[in-house]
Amino acid sequence: MKIMVKIVIDAGHGYNTPGKRTPDGSLREWEFNSAVASLVEKELKNYENVQVLRVDDITGNTDVSLKTRTDKANAWKANVYVSIHANAAGSGWSSAEGIETFVYKTRPKEAVQLAAHVQNHLIRETGRKNRGVKAADFHVLRETKMTAILCECGFMTNIEEASLLKSDSYRKKCAEAIVQGLVEHYKLKKKAAAKPAPAKPAASNQ
């Protein structure tokens, strides 16, 4: 019997969350987070024995509280929680760059292994600086009762990376990397392609 993998996807923040934007205001973090989360969710539907739950507000109108997000994930009895973000260093433009993936400060073995898979794919897909797998006391990592990681996919405060974060191609690369990290870690299999319906025999004129 195949085991169902229940995956929570969390796009960080809401559209109007204060401060979560580029220094020039041209990109709000939610715009990147939500786009990538939606791409991840869509791609995961192509895999067998996978269920996906979004715990953010996909409209961006509400910045769903962290407690509400983790409570929903825990009640659903998820296997894994993936939170998607864009990074920042200060409030102005900065030279800080690259991608990093976080696990809880106790560095749970399963989370570290998943984070490494996702981080490796993110670096391979994007070619950005590898800031590694790091540990932190973030709410979504601390209060979840399942394997949990948080991906920081580039700095909004870096001019070059801010431009990338706005682009559809970069968002697709990040989403594909996150999915491939999950596929590798949980050994997910793609659904078989639907077979075309057999052609009807031609009607006889006799």
CORQUIJO-V726340 format. One record per helix or strand. SS is the DSSP state (@ for helix, = for strand). FROM is the first residue (numbers start at 1). TO is the last residue. If there is no record, write none. Layout:
ss/from/to
SS/FROM/TO
SS/FROM/TO
This chain:
ss/from/to
=/5/11
=/21/21
=/28/28
@/29/44
=/47/47
=/50/54
@/66/76
=/80/87
=/99/104
@/109/126
=/130/136
@/139/142
=/147/155
@/159/166
@/168/186
=/190/190
